[in-house]
Amino acid sequence: MMLEKNEGVAFVKEAHSKDCMEFKTFPEHCVKGTSEAELVDELKPFEKNALVYLKNSTSAMFAKNFLRDIDEMINLRNVVITGCCTDICDLNLAIPLKNYFNENSNRIGL
């Protein structure tokens, strides 16, 4: 639906290092360079036209360039977050991102 409307799409991909601190809390998963760290086949064709962020923790907020890009999206009005681990990764993005928008609403035009 978003792609049909020519709206922006971003993908957050887990790309953990082998010595990732997160593996002290969660089992090893999505190690950079493995198939687990790739998008599902159905989404791969859209990756080339999307923003892509690699994260090494449960929160995309700290992924390289994520907040910089959010700040540059002057027409941003809605964010749809979906993923496969709603109670961990999705939640760890949704709550701090909402707080970030609340804190910076005048600066980013919301």
C-alpha positions as CSV (number, residue, x, y, z in Angstrom):
1,M,0.0,0.0,0.0
2,M,2.7,2.5,0.9
3,L,4.7,1.6,-2.1
4,E,1.7,2.1,-4.3
5,K,1.2,5.6,-2.9
6,N,4.9,6.4,-3.5
7,E,5.4,6.9,0.2
8,G,8.8,6.5,1.9
9,V,9.8,3.1,3.1
10,A,12.6,2.2,5.4
11,F,13.8,-1.2,6.5
12,V,15.7,-1.9,9.7
13,K,17.8,-5.0,9.5
14,E,19.5,-6.6,12.4
15,A,23.1,-7.1,11.6
16,H,24.9,-8.1,14.8
17,S,28.6,-8.5,15.3
18,K,29.7,-11.9,16.5
19,D,30.6,-10.4,19.9
20,C,27.4,-8.3,20.2
21,M,26.5,-7.4,23.8
22,E,22.9,-8.3,23.0
23,F,23.9,-11.9,22.9
24,K,24.5,-11.8,26.7
25,T,20.7,-11.3,27.0
26,F,19.3,-13.0,23.9
27,P,20.5,-16.1,22.0
28,E,22.7,-15.4,19.0
29,H,20.7,-14.3,15.9
30,C,20.9,-12.2,12.8
31,V,24.7,-12.1,12.6
32,K,25.9,-9.8,9.9
33,G,26.6,-11.6,6.7
34,T,24.2,-14.5,7.4
35,S,20.8,-15.2,5.8
36,E,19.1,-14.3,9.2
37,A,20.3,-10.7,8.8
38,E,18.6,-10.4,5.4
39,L,15.1,-9.2,4.5
40,V,12.5,-11.9,3.8
41,D,12.3,-12.7,0.1
42,E,9.0,-10.9,-0.4
43,L,10.5,-7.6,0.6
44,K,13.9,-7.9,-1.0
45,P,12.8,-6.3,-4.3
46,F,11.8,-3.1,-2.5
47,E,15.1,-2.7,-0.6
48,K,16.9,-0.9,-3.4
49,N,14.4,2.0,-3.3
50,A,14.2,2.2,0.5
51,L,16.2,3.6,3.3
52,V,18.0,0.7,5.1
53,Y,19.4,0.8,8.6
54,L,21.5,-1.9,10.2
55,K,21.2,-2.3,13.9
56,N,23.3,-4.1,16.5
57,S,20.9,-3.7,19.4
58,T,17.2,-4.1,20.1
59,S,16.6,-0.4,19.2
60,A,16.8,1.1,15.7
61,M,17.0,4.5,17.4
62,F,20.8,4.1,17.6
63,A,21.3,2.7,14.1
64,K,23.7,4.8,12.1
65,N,22.0,7.8,10.4
66,F,18.5,6.8,11.7
67,L,17.8,10.0,13.7
68,R,19.6,12.2,11.2
69,D,17.3,11.0,8.5
70,I,14.2,11.4,10.7
71,D,15.3,15.0,11.4
72,E,15.6,15.6,7.6
73,M,12.1,14.3,6.8
74,I,10.3,17.6,7.0
75,N,7.0,16.2,5.6
76,L,6.9,13.2,7.9
77,R,3.4,12.9,9.4
78,N,3.0,9.2,10.1
79,V,5.2,6.2,10.9
80,V,4.1,2.6,10.6
81,I,6.2,0.1,12.5
82,T,5.9,-3.6,11.8
83,G,8.2,-6.5,12.4
84,C,8.6,-10.0,13.7
85,C,9.3,-9.3,17.3
86,T,6.7,-6.9,18.5
87,D,7.4,-7.0,22.2
88,I,11.2,-6.4,21.8
89,C,12.4,-4.7,18.6
90,D,9.2,-3.0,17.5
91,L,8.5,-1.7,21.0
92,N,12.1,-0.5,21.5
93,L,11.6,1.6,18.4
94,A,8.0,2.8,18.8
95,I,8.2,4.2,22.3
96,P,11.5,6.1,22.1
97,L,10.6,7.4,18.6
98,K,7.2,8.7,19.9
99,N,9.1,10.4,22.7
100,Y,11.6,11.8,20.3
101,F,8.7,13.3,18.2
102,N,7.1,14.7,21.3
103,E,10.3,16.3,22.4
104,N,11.2,17.7,19.0
105,S,7.7,18.4,17.5
106,N,8.4,22.1,16.7
107,R,11.7,21.3,15.0
108,I,10.6,18.4,12.8
109,G,7.3,19.9,11.8
110,L,4.9,17.5,13.6
